[in-house]
Amino acid sequence: MRTFLTLCGVLALIGASYAFKSQKYQKPTDHVTSDWIYNGTFRTRVDHFRAQDGRFVDFVYHANLNFTGDEGPVYIYLKDAGDYTTRWIESGLMVDIARQNNGSLFTFDYRFFGTNRPTDNATFENLQFLTTEQILADLAQFVSYVKLFHDVYGGNTIVYGAGYGGTLATWARKKFPHLIDAAWSSSGIYELTVASLSVYDSLSYSIYRTRGADCRNLIQEAFEEAERLIIADDADELQELFNLCNPINTTSPNDVSSFFQNYFDLLVLYIQQQHADGVHDMCDDLEESTLPPLEAFAEFVRFALVGEECFDATYDNIIAERSNTSWNQPGTLSGSKQKSHYLKILKDVKNILGRQWHYIQCTQAGLFQVTDQWTWLPNHAELGYQAQVCINVLGPNYVFDFIRAALETLRNQYGSLYLRSSRTIFTYGEIDPKMYNGITYTDDPESVAISIPGHGRASDMSSIQATDSAELQAVKERIIELVGNFSVPFRP
């Protein structure tokens, strides 16, 4: 759905004592794995699909075995891109379900992420082993290992996850029904296409349906004013307003695109994480500000989301960081808790945008978020820009057009938005800008798709809380019921 007005989400600092309403929604501090979580290793192949490659590697996994009972179910959390913690096997709705059903909880980092690195470095040649098929094969190997080593043969196995992890959970259920008995996908992404216009357009709609046109229009005006400064070659003003580490080159299309897309994505992530309450707070702050729209928006970014450190939005910085193939460098340090100059609210996204995730997107996942001349945002995130980033990061042996063939293969395997997967729960938030990249309807009689009004992304992963809306609580209760039913082994 194409809309032409604007988004909201900003504030202004009116004097030193003024407090942003949005600041109370800042992301919590980094999660630290609890001492009582069991850490183990399982062995898997470097290349599952070429018998001549006899290399094996040990991957680290984590387990919460506090509720394990006889013939209890096995619940495996498949992590979202950017999530390298054990938070969702320590607490949350599935932990509550495990406590109720005597279940065991497990999770592990995908190959090439966190500490699970099957090769000596992240060269383009080595990253060939980073594919959806290889990750799912690791999961199949892990399920077999867990059943044997942890002696939990009697119970059903259910996989769950949010975002990318939710997608993998559903695909795993479809691909390995003999190993995986059910799946829950929260805000999974299933549209298999090179690029999508719907994310930035739905961003506008998310604000409009939550708050109305005024706030959305203020955001549009802010971006339009930023574009006028670009045209006027006033890089110094933009640098001061947004506390940029380096001025952008206003005559470089790549620098301009890098600048704009960073802030487009910031707004997408903010709404996904903060839901309707966050939208209202952002809009209150923006509409109550006495500053012009661009200055108010810049204040919001600097004081509510970025913090005191400067932000390097230059294209050369992105390319240099993601082109380094050595481990433990900023571009390959996915999953660590390094301090970053990136946006506070996008702390995990810093990891998503590392070299490994960029390889997945450029070679197989696609779904680049793009603009065109009809998008309500300035048209500076075109597909040509996304392709250039892939080429510059991955090197001369990379061919962008090959991604179309890879996506066709995935579509043939999984059906894109027409995927059918039995015994699967699809949940999504109705103001998530990526909602229309996911599955919002299923005609499979054993599956269900559930919407959550007023929420963005993965709001149903946490335990039932007193602050939950009635709609959110009802969805969580329905998930508890469905997962409980899927957890019971079939007895002929």
C-alpha positions as CSV (number, residue, x, y, z in Angstrom):
1,M,0.0,0.0,0.0
2,R,1.5,3.3,-1.2
3,T,1.0,6.4,0.9
4,F,2.4,9.8,0.3
5,L,2.3,11.7,3.6
6,T,4.7,11.1,6.4
7,L,5.9,9.5,9.4
8,C,6.3,10.8,12.9
9,G,8.6,10.0,15.5
10,V,10.6,12.9,16.7
11,L,11.1,15.4,19.4
12,A,12.7,18.7,20.3
13,L,14.8,19.7,23.3
14,I,13.3,22.9,24.7
15,G,15.8,23.9,27.3
16,A,18.1,21.9,29.4
17,S,15.4,20.6,31.8
18,Y,13.2,19.3,29.0
19,A,12.9,15.5,29.0
20,F,12.0,13.5,25.9
21,K,9.0,11.3,26.4
22,S,10.6,8.8,24.0
23,Q,13.7,8.5,26.2
24,K,11.8,6.1,28.6
25,Y,11.6,3.7,25.7
26,Q,15.3,3.4,25.1
27,K,16.6,-0.1,24.7
28,P,17.8,-1.9,27.9
29,T,21.4,-2.5,28.5
30,D,23.2,-5.4,26.9
31,H,22.0,-8.8,28.1
32,V,24.5,-11.0,30.0
33,T,24.0,-14.8,29.9
34,S,23.1,-16.2,33.3
35,D,25.5,-18.5,35.1
36,W,22.9,-21.3,35.3
37,I,22.6,-21.6,31.5
38,Y,24.3,-24.8,30.4
39,N,26.9,-24.3,27.6
40,G,27.9,-27.3,25.4
41,T,29.1,-28.0,21.9
42,F,27.8,-30.1,19.1
43,R,29.6,-31.2,16.0
44,T,28.5,-30.3,12.5
45,R,29.9,-30.3,9.0
46,V,31.5,-27.3,7.3
47,D,29.7,-28.3,4.1
48,H,26.6,-30.5,4.5
49,F,26.1,-30.9,0.8
50,R,29.5,-32.1,-0.5
51,A,30.6,-35.4,0.8
52,Q,34.2,-34.8,-0.4
53,D,34.6,-32.1,2.1
54,G,35.3,-34.0,5.3
55,R,35.7,-31.0,7.6
56,F,33.8,-30.8,10.8
57,V,33.5,-28.0,13.4
58,D,32.2,-27.8,17.0
59,F,29.6,-25.2,17.5
60,V,28.6,-23.8,21.0
61,Y,25.0,-24.1,22.1
62,H,23.1,-23.0,25.3
63,A,20.5,-24.9,27.2
64,N,18.0,-24.2,30.0
65,L,17.3,-27.6,31.6
66,N,15.6,-26.4,34.8
67,F,12.2,-27.7,33.8
68,T,13.1,-30.9,31.9
69,G,10.8,-33.8,32.7
70,D,10.2,-37.3,31.4
71,E,9.0,-37.2,27.8
72,G,8.9,-33.4,28.0
73,P,9.0,-31.3,24.8
74,V,12.1,-29.7,23.3
75,Y,11.9,-26.0,22.5
76,I,14.6,-24.6,20.3
77,Y,14.9,-20.8,19.9
78,L,16.2,-19.8,16.5
79,K,17.8,-16.4,16.9
80,D,16.9,-13.3,15.0
81,A,19.6,-11.5,13.0
82,G,21.4,-9.3,15.6
83,D,20.4,-11.4,18.6
84,Y,23.3,-13.3,20.1
85,T,22.0,-13.7,23.6
86,T,20.2,-16.4,25.5
87,R,17.5,-14.1,26.7
88,W,14.6,-16.1,25.1
89,I,15.5,-19.3,26.8
90,E,16.0,-17.6,30.1
91,S,12.7,-15.7,30.3
92,G,9.7,-15.0,28.2
93,L,6.6,-16.8,27.0
94,M,8.3,-19.9,25.8
95,V,10.1,-20.3,29.2
96,D,6.7,-20.0,30.9
97,I,5.4,-22.7,28.5
98,A,8.4,-24.9,29.2
99,R,7.8,-24.6,33.0
100,Q,4.2,-25.6,32.5
101,N,5.0,-28.6,30.2
102,N,8.3,-29.9,31.7
103,G,10.2,-28.7,28.6
104,S,13.8,-28.2,27.8
105,L,15.0,-25.0,26.0
106,F,18.0,-24.7,23.7
107,T,19.6,-22.1,21.3
108,F,22.8,-21.5,19.4
109,D,24.4,-18.9,17.2
110,Y,24.2,-19.5,13.4
111,R,27.4,-20.4,11.6
112,F,29.7,-17.5,11.1
113,F,28.0,-15.5,13.8
114,G,28.9,-15.1,17.5
115,T,31.7,-17.6,18.2
116,N,30.5,-20.3,15.8
117,R,33.0,-19.6,13.0
118,P,33.7,-22.6,10.8
119,T,36.5,-21.0,8.8
120,D,39.6,-19.0,9.6
121,N,38.2,-15.7,8.2
122,A,35.2,-14.2,6.4
123,T,36.5,-14.0,2.8
124,F,34.1,-14.2,0.0
125,E,35.2,-17.7,-0.8
126,N,34.7,-18.9,2.8
127,L,31.3,-17.3,3.1
128,Q,30.0,-19.6,0.4
129,F,29.2,-21.9,3.4
130,L,26.9,-19.3,4.8
131,T,23.5,-20.1,3.3
132,T,20.0,-20.8,4.5
133,E,20.4,-24.4,3.5
134,Q,23.6,-24.8,5.5
135,I,22.0,-23.2,8.6
136,L,19.0,-25.4,8.5
137,A,21.2,-28.4,8.1
138,D,23.0,-27.4,11.2
139,L,19.7,-27.2,13.0
140,A,18.8,-30.7,11.8
141,Q,22.1,-31.9,13.1
142,F,21.5,-30.1,16.4
143,V,18.1,-31.7,16.9
144,S,19.5,-35.1,16.4
145,Y,22.3,-34.4,18.9
146,V,20.0,-33.0,21.5
147,K,17.7,-36.0,21.3
148,L,20.7,-38.3,21.9
149,F,22.9,-36.4,24.3
150,H,20.2,-35.0,26.5
151,D,18.0,-38.1,26.4
152,V,14.8,-36.3,25.5
153,Y,13.5,-38.7,22.9
154,G,10.0,-38.9,24.2
155,G,8.9,-35.3,23.6
156,N,8.0,-33.3,20.6
157,T,10.4,-30.7,19.2
158,I,9.1,-27.2,18.6
159,V,11.2,-24.4,17.1
160,Y,10.4,-20.7,17.6
161,G,11.9,-17.4,16.7
162,A,11.3,-13.7,15.8
163,G,12.1,-12.0,12.5
164,Y,14.7,-14.0,10.6
165,G,14.6,-16.7,13.3
166,G,10.8,-17.0,12.9
167,T,11.3,-17.5,9.1
168,L,13.9,-20.2,9.7
169,A,11.6,-21.9,12.2
170,T,8.8,-22.2,9.7
171,W,11.1,-23.3,6.9
172,A,12.7,-25.9,9.3
173,R,9.2,-27.3,10.1
174,K,8.4,-27.6,6.4
175,K,11.8,-29.1,5.5
176,F,12.2,-31.5,8.4
177,P,8.7,-32.6,9.6
178,H,10.3,-35.9,10.8
179,L,12.5,-33.9,13.3
180,I,10.4,-30.9,14.1
181,D,6.8,-31.2,15.2
182,A,5.7,-27.6,15.2
183,A,6.9,-24.0,14.8
184,W,6.0,-20.5,16.1
185,S,7.1,-17.6,14.0
186,S,6.8,-14.1,15.5
187,S,7.1,-11.3,12.8
188,G,8.8,-13.6,10.3
189,I,9.8,-12.3,6.9
190,Y,8.7,-14.5,3.9
191,E,8.6,-12.3,0.9
192,L,11.3,-13.6,-1.5
193,T,12.1,-10.8,-3.8
194,V,15.2,-8.7,-4.6
195,A,13.8,-5.4,-3.3
196,S,10.7,-4.2,-1.5
197,L,9.0,-0.8,-1.6
198,S,6.5,-1.7,1.0
199,V,8.6,-1.2,4.1
200,Y,9.2,2.5,3.8
201,D,5.7,3.0,2.5
202,S,4.2,1.0,5.4
203,L,6.3,3.1,7.7
204,S,4.1,6.1,6.7
205,Y,0.9,4.1,7.2
206,S,2.1,2.8,10.6
207,I,2.4,6.4,11.8
208,Y,-0.8,7.5,10.1
209,R,-3.0,4.8,11.5
210,T,-1.5,5.2,15.0
211,R,-1.4,9.0,15.3
212,G,-2.7,10.7,12.2
213,A,-1.3,12.9,9.4
214,D,0.2,15.8,11.3
215,C,3.0,14.0,12.9
216,R,3.8,12.0,9.8
217,N,3.9,15.3,7.8
218,L,6.4,16.8,10.2
219,I,8.8,13.9,9.5
220,Q,8.3,14.3,5.8
221,E,9.1,18.0,6.1
222,A,12.2,17.2,8.1
223,F,13.6,14.9,5.4
224,E,12.7,17.4,2.7
225,E,14.6,20.1,4.5
226,A,17.6,17.8,4.8
227,E,17.4,17.2,1.1
228,R,17.4,21.0,0.5
229,L,20.6,21.2,2.5
230,I,22.1,18.5,0.4
231,I,21.2,20.4,-2.8
232,A,22.6,23.6,-1.3
233,D,25.9,21.7,-0.5
234,D,25.5,22.6,3.2
235,A,27.2,19.6,4.7
236,D,28.4,21.5,7.7
237,E,24.8,22.2,8.8
238,L,23.9,18.6,8.5
239,Q,27.0,17.5,10.4
240,E,26.2,19.9,13.3
241,L,22.5,19.0,13.4
242,F,23.1,15.2,13.5
243,N,26.4,15.2,15.3
244,L,28.1,13.3,12.4
245,C,31.7,12.3,12.9
246,N,32.5,13.4,9.3
247,P,30.7,15.7,6.9
248,I,29.0,13.8,4.1
249,N,30.0,14.5,0.5
250,T,26.9,16.2,-0.8
251,T,28.0,15.6,-4.4
252,S,28.4,11.9,-3.9
253,P,25.2,9.9,-4.5
254,N,26.5,7.1,-2.4
255,D,27.2,9.3,0.6
256,V,23.8,10.9,0.3
257,S,22.1,7.5,0.1
258,S,24.0,6.2,3.1
259,F,23.0,9.2,5.1
260,F,19.3,9.0,4.3
261,Q,19.0,5.2,4.6
262,N,20.5,5.2,8.1
263,Y,17.7,7.5,9.3
264,F,15.0,5.8,7.3
265,D,16.0,2.5,9.0
266,L,16.2,4.1,12.4
267,L,12.6,5.0,12.2
268,V,11.6,1.5,11.0
269,L,13.4,0.0,14.0
270,Y,12.0,2.5,16.5
271,I,8.4,1.7,15.5
272,Q,9.1,-2.0,15.4
273,Q,10.5,-1.9,18.9
274,Q,8.4,0.7,20.7
275,H,4.9,0.0,19.3
276,A,2.0,2.4,19.5
277,D,3.0,3.9,22.8
278,G,6.4,4.8,21.4
279,V,4.8,6.4,18.3
280,H,2.5,8.5,20.5
281,D,5.4,9.7,22.7
282,M,7.5,10.5,19.6
283,C,4.7,12.4,18.1
284,D,3.9,14.3,21.3
285,D,7.5,15.5,21.5
286,L,7.7,16.5,17.9
287,E,4.4,18.3,17.8
288,E,5.1,20.1,21.0
289,S,8.5,21.3,19.9
290,T,8.9,25.0,18.9
291,L,11.8,24.1,16.6
292,P,11.5,23.7,12.8
293,P,10.8,20.0,11.7
294,L,14.4,19.2,10.7
295,E,15.9,20.6,13.9
296,A,13.3,18.8,16.0
297,F,14.0,15.6,14.2
298,A,17.8,16.0,14.6
299,E,17.3,16.7,18.4
300,F,15.3,13.5,18.6
301,V,18.0,11.5,16.9
302,R,20.9,13.0,18.9
303,F,19.4,13.0,22.4
304,A,16.8,10.2,22.4
305,L,18.4,7.6,20.2
306,V,22.1,8.2,19.4
307,G,23.6,9.5,22.6
308,E,26.7,11.6,23.0
309,E,29.0,9.8,20.5
310,C,29.2,11.0,16.9
311,F,27.8,8.9,14.1
312,D,29.7,8.1,10.9
313,A,27.2,8.0,8.1
314,T,29.7,8.1,5.2
315,Y,29.6,5.5,2.5
316,D,33.4,4.9,2.7
317,N,33.1,4.0,6.4
318,I,30.4,1.4,5.7
319,I,32.4,-0.2,2.9
320,A,35.6,-0.2,4.8
321,E,34.1,-1.8,7.9
322,R,32.2,-4.5,6.0
323,S,35.1,-5.3,3.7
324,N,37.5,-6.4,6.4
325,T,37.6,-10.2,6.3
326,S,39.4,-10.8,9.6
327,W,37.5,-12.0,12.6
328,N,37.1,-9.7,15.6
329,Q,37.0,-6.5,13.5
330,P,34.1,-4.1,13.7
331,G,32.6,-5.5,10.5
332,T,32.8,-9.1,11.5
333,L,32.3,-8.9,15.2
334,S,28.7,-9.9,15.0
335,G,27.4,-11.1,18.3
336,S,29.9,-9.4,20.6
337,K,29.1,-6.6,23.0
338,Q,31.5,-4.1,21.6
339,K,30.8,-0.5,22.2
340,S,29.7,1.1,19.0
341,H,29.3,4.6,17.6
342,Y,26.1,3.4,16.0
343,L,22.6,4.4,17.3
344,K,21.8,3.3,20.8
345,I,18.4,1.9,19.8
346,L,20.0,0.1,16.9
347,K,22.7,-1.5,19.1
348,D,21.9,-5.0,17.8
349,V,21.4,-3.7,14.3
350,K,25.1,-2.8,14.3
351,N,25.7,-6.5,14.3
352,I,23.0,-7.3,11.7
353,L,24.7,-5.0,9.2
354,G,28.1,-6.7,9.6
355,R,29.8,-8.5,6.7
356,Q,28.2,-11.9,7.4
357,W,24.6,-10.7,7.3
358,H,25.4,-8.5,4.3
359,Y,26.6,-11.6,2.5
360,I,23.3,-13.4,3.2
361,Q,21.3,-10.5,2.0
362,C,23.4,-9.9,-1.1
363,T,23.6,-13.5,-2.2
364,Q,20.3,-15.1,-1.1
365,A,17.9,-13.2,1.2
366,G,17.4,-10.0,-0.9
367,L,14.5,-7.9,0.2
368,F,16.4,-4.7,0.1
369,Q,14.4,-1.8,1.5
370,V,14.2,0.7,-1.4
371,T,12.5,4.0,-2.4
372,D,11.4,5.2,-5.7
373,Q,10.1,8.6,-7.1
374,W,6.7,8.0,-5.6
375,T,7.8,7.1,-2.1
376,W,6.9,9.7,0.5
377,L,10.6,9.7,1.6
378,P,13.3,11.3,-0.5
379,N,14.4,8.9,-3.2
380,H,17.9,8.1,-2.0
381,A,17.6,4.3,-1.3
382,E,17.3,2.9,-4.8
383,L,18.1,-0.6,-5.8
384,G,21.2,0.6,-7.7
385,Y,22.7,1.9,-4.5
386,Q,22.0,-1.4,-2.7
387,A,23.7,-3.3,-5.5
388,Q,26.7,-1.0,-5.4
389,V,27.2,-1.7,-1.7
390,C,27.1,-5.4,-2.3
391,I,29.7,-5.1,-5.1
392,N,32.0,-2.9,-3.1
393,V,31.8,-5.0,0.0
394,L,32.0,-8.5,-1.5
395,G,34.6,-7.8,-4.2
396,P,35.1,-8.4,-7.9
397,N,34.0,-12.0,-7.9
398,Y,30.5,-11.1,-6.7
399,V,27.7,-10.7,-9.3
400,F,24.6,-9.0,-8.0
401,D,22.3,-10.5,-10.7
402,F,23.0,-14.0,-9.3
403,I,20.7,-13.2,-6.4
404,R,17.7,-13.6,-8.6
405,A,18.4,-17.2,-9.3
406,A,19.0,-17.9,-5.6
407,L,15.7,-16.3,-4.7
408,E,13.9,-18.4,-7.3
409,T,15.3,-21.5,-5.7
410,L,14.0,-20.4,-2.3
411,R,10.6,-19.6,-3.8
412,N,10.4,-23.1,-5.3
413,Q,11.3,-24.6,-1.9
414,Y,9.2,-22.5,0.4
415,G,6.6,-20.6,-1.6
416,S,7.5,-17.1,-0.5
417,L,4.3,-15.4,0.9
418,Y,2.3,-18.5,-0.3
419,L,4.1,-20.9,2.0
420,R,2.1,-23.6,3.6
421,S,3.4,-25.1,6.8
422,S,1.3,-27.3,9.0
423,R,1.3,-27.0,12.8
424,T,2.7,-23.5,12.6
425,I,1.8,-20.3,14.4
426,F,2.3,-17.0,12.6
427,T,2.0,-13.8,14.6
428,Y,2.6,-10.2,13.6
429,G,2.0,-6.7,14.8
430,E,-0.3,-4.5,12.8
431,I,1.9,-1.4,12.9
432,D,5.1,-3.3,12.0
433,P,6.4,-1.6,8.8
434,K,7.5,-5.1,7.6
435,M,4.2,-6.7,8.2
436,Y,3.4,-7.1,4.5
437,N,6.7,-8.9,4.0
438,G,5.3,-11.6,6.3
439,I,2.5,-14.1,6.3
440,T,-0.7,-12.6,7.6
441,Y,-3.1,-15.4,6.5
442,T,-2.9,-19.1,6.2
443,D,-5.4,-21.6,4.9
444,D,-3.7,-24.6,6.4
445,P,-6.2,-26.2,8.8
446,E,-3.5,-27.0,11.3
447,S,-1.9,-23.5,11.3
448,V,-3.0,-20.1,12.4
449,A,-2.1,-16.5,11.6
450,I,-2.8,-13.9,14.4
451,S,-2.5,-10.2,14.3
452,I,-1.7,-7.9,17.3
453,P,-3.3,-4.4,17.1
454,G,-1.2,-1.5,18.2
455,H,2.1,-3.4,18.2
456,G,5.1,-3.6,16.0
457,R,7.5,-6.5,16.0
458,A,7.7,-9.6,18.3
459,S,5.8,-8.1,21.2
460,D,4.4,-11.5,22.0
461,M,7.8,-13.0,22.9
462,S,7.7,-11.8,26.5
463,S,5.8,-13.2,29.4
464,I,2.2,-12.1,30.1
465,Q,2.5,-8.8,32.0
466,A,0.1,-6.5,33.8
467,T,1.0,-3.8,31.3
468,D,-0.1,-5.9,28.2
469,S,-3.1,-4.6,26.3
470,A,-6.1,-6.9,26.3
471,E,-5.4,-7.8,22.7
472,L,-1.8,-8.7,23.4
473,Q,-2.6,-10.8,26.4
474,A,-5.2,-12.7,24.4
475,V,-2.7,-13.5,21.7
476,K,-0.2,-14.7,24.3
477,E,-2.8,-16.9,25.9
478,R,-3.6,-18.3,22.5
479,I,0.0,-19.1,21.8
480,I,0.3,-20.9,25.2
481,E,-2.7,-23.0,24.3
482,L,-1.4,-23.9,20.8
483,V,2.1,-24.6,21.8
484,G,0.8,-26.7,24.6
485,N,-1.3,-28.8,22.2
486,F,1.7,-29.1,19.8
487,S,3.8,-30.3,22.7
488,V,1.8,-33.4,23.3
489,P,3.3,-36.5,21.4
490,F,0.9,-38.2,19.0
491,R,-0.2,-41.6,20.3
492,P,-1.8,-43.7,17.6
